[in-house]
Amino acid sequence: MLLIAVLLGLVAGDPASASADWRPIAPGVESLRISIEPSDPRGAARIVVVRVDPRSFELVLVGQAATGESTGLSAREWAQGHELAIATNAGMFGQDYTTHVGYMEYRGRIDSSRINPYQSVAAFDPHDPAKHPPFRIFDLDEPGVSVASIRKDYASLLQNLRLIKRPGVNRWSEQDQKWSEAALGEDEAGRILFVYAQTQHSMPDLVRVLLASGIGIVAAQHLEGGRLAQLYLKLGDVELELFEGSETASGKTRATAWPIPNVLGVRRRAAAK
């Protein structure tokens, strides 16, 4: 079961015409709901996309390693506790339920030093904003691109599994497994795309829908799937909370999102307030 707080500013539309269906939530933030008719007998699938201008909002990484929290929190709780307008999973984590499985660095603080084979790195906080965009997703299999080279230009890096290779190539191998999904993307204008697939998809199918949707996505990485995947937004009167519910041992549906150890969020830049 999906629990949705308030879906203001979200519309259903034909994926082919999605580029015309963006609805403003706040200056620098727009939203879109892509509706498709899957073969799954459970009915129409929905994908929610929130588009953010990185010139108006700064990306923020928050987690247990930095805050000293003894347990994880839901995306909503992380957002409310750290004044984030949007929060979603920062990525998958290890068996200690705390440590990010790939490289994670935030403004000089290295929360996970492990560089794994994952080919996607989201970078933000450029050392020289005049030379480098405020946000970019890099492909580590491109010539001359490495975590070390990205660190020379950016203070914050987040490594995750790749969904889409620049400039819009589906890189997830074909599979039958399906799950709900939280993902991070970049569009052709360098804007941040927070993606949440409310119904279960195989990742190749989800990527195909995103690439055909007209949203201009050129790169994307997997953040989390299944019951842990979540997206929270609170801007003015608009509040959105998306996650996959689950039945407890008593057979009841879970009413709150599962705790997660790390989130990627955004906060309005001081100059944009």
N, C-alpha and C positions, 0 to 999 in steps of 0.2 A: 504494500500500500504506500502511496506517496502522500506525504503531508505537505501542503502548500499553504503558507500563511496568507499572503496577499499577492495576487498576480496582476497588479496594476501596470498598465503600459505594455502588456504582452499581448500579442495577437497571433492567431493561427493564419498561416498562409501557404501558398504553393511554393515549395522550395525553389522553383525556377525564378520566382519573382521576389525572393526574400529581400533582395537589396532595396526594394521600395517600401518595405514594411517596418523599418526601424521606427520605434516610438521613443521619444525622449523621456528620461526619468529625472535627470538633473543636467545642468550644463556639463558636458563632457562625458555623459553616461547615457547610453541607449540600450534598448532591449528588443528581442525578437523571439518569437516562438515558431519554430519550423514544425509543421505537421506533415506526416507522411502516412501512407497506407502500406504497412508491412504485410508479409504473408502470415505472420503470427496471428493466430485466431483471437488473441486478446484485444485486438482492435488497433486503432490509430496510435502511432508512436509520436512522441513530442520531444523536441530538443530545444532547450532554452539557451539562448546566447545573450550575454551581456557584453556590450562593447564599451571600452573605456579609453579616453584620450589620455595617454601618459604625460602629456604636458600639463594637464589639469589635476591629475591624481598621481601620487607616488606609490610604488609597490613597496610592500612591507612583509618581511618574514618574521613570524612570531612562533615560538615553540617552548617546550619544556626546558630545553637546554639553556635557553636565555633567561627564562622567567623564574626557574626553580620550582615550577609547579610539580607536585608529586604525582599527579595523574593528568591525563589528557582532558580536553574540553571539546564540546561541539563547536562547529564553525560559528554558530550564533554566540556562544559564550566567549570565544576568543575575540570576536568582533566587538561585543559589548564591553569587554574588559580592557580593550586596547584602542578604542575609538576608531575602528575600521568601518568604512562604508560598505565594503564587500569582503567576504572571507570564503576561502575554499581550501581543499586539501593542498598541502605543499608537495605531496608525493607519497610514495610508499615508504614504509619504515621497517626496521629490523625486528628481531625476536625480542629485543629489550623493550619494544613498544615505544621507543623514544627516538632512536637514531635514524635519520634519513638514509636510504639505501644508496644514494648517489652522492656526488659532491654537493655541498651546501655551504655557501658563504654569504654573510650579510654584513655589508659595510665594515669589512675587516675582521669580523668575528666568524671563524670557521666552525660551524656546528657539525659538519661531517667532512672529513678529509679524504674519504674513500672515492677514488675515481673508478667507476665501474664501466662495463662495455656499452652502457646506454649512450645513444648517439645524439641526444638533444640536450642543449643547455640554454636556459632562459637567462638573459643577463639584463641588469638594470643598474641604476646609479653610475652613469659614466663618469670617469675621472675628468674628462674634458667634454662638457655638454655641447660645446661649439663644434666638436669634431665627430661626435658619435651620438646616435639616437638614444632617447631615454629608455627604450626597451627594444630588445631584439632576441629572437630565438635562433641559435646557431646550430649547425650540423657539424658534429665532430669528425665526420668522414670526409669533409671538404679539405682540399689541400691547404696546409698552413694553419688550420684551425685546431686548437687544443684548449684544454682548460687553462693552461699556462698563458697562452696567447690572449685569451679572453680576459683573464685577470689583469693584463696590462692596461686594458681599456675600461674595465668595469669593476666596481667594488662589490657587487652582489651577483652571485651565480647560483643557479638551481638546475641540477642535472636529473633528467628523468627519461623514461622510455619514449621513443619517438613514435608519433602517429603519422605526421606529415613532414616530408622533407621539402625544403625550399627548392623550387617555387610552386609547390602544390602537388607533390608526388606521394601517393599512398604507399607507405613503407611497412604496414603491418601485414604479416603473413596470413594467408587464408586460414580460417579456423571455424569450428562450429560453436565454440563456447560463446555465450552471450551474457552480458551484465549491464547494469546501469553504469554510467560513466561521468566522471568529472575530468575535464581536460583544460589545458591552457593553449591558446592560439595567438597568432599574430596575423593581422590582415595586411593587404598590400600598401596601406597607408601607415603602417607601423603601430596601429592601435592594438590594445590588449583585448583578447577575446576570452571571456570565461564561458565555458561550455558545460552544460549539464544535460545528459540524455536521461530523461525521466523513465523511459521504458528500456528493456534490455535489448541490446544489439550485439552482433559480433563486431569487433573493432574494424575489420575491413569494410563492412556495410556502413557503419557509422561514418567512417572517413569518406566513403563515396558520397553519402548524403551531404556532408559538410562541403565537399569540393564542388558539388553540383548546385548548392543552395543559393549562390549569388552573393554570399557574404564577403567574398574576397580573401578567404583564408589562404595563406601561403606556407605556414609552418605551424606545427602543433605537437604537444607532448601529453602523454598520459599522466594524470595525477593520481587517480584512485578509481577503483571499480567496486560495484556491489554495495553492500550495506554501509560501508564506511564513506563512500563518496557523498559529498554534500556541497551545497552552495547557499550562502546567506548574503542578503543585501538589505540595507536599511538606509534610505535616503529620503529625508522629509517624511511625507505621508506614505511612501512606498516601502513596503516590507515584503521580502520574498525569502522563503526557506524551503529548500528542496533536499530531500534525502529519501532513501529507500527504507520503508518500515519493515519490521520483521516480527514474527510471532514469538512470544516468550514461551517458557515452559508451560505456563498456564493457558496458553492458547490466545492470549490477548495481543493486540497489535501494539508495537512500540510507539509511544507518543512523542519521543524526543530523539534527536540524532545521536548516533554513537560518538563517544569521545575519540578525539584524534590528537596526536602529540604535536603536530606542526601545521600551521596554516600559512597560506599566501593570501595577502589582502591588499587593499588599497585605502589610502587616506588622502583627502583633498590637500593639495599643496597650499602652503601658506599664501603664496602669491595669487592663488586662484580663489581664495575665500572672499 
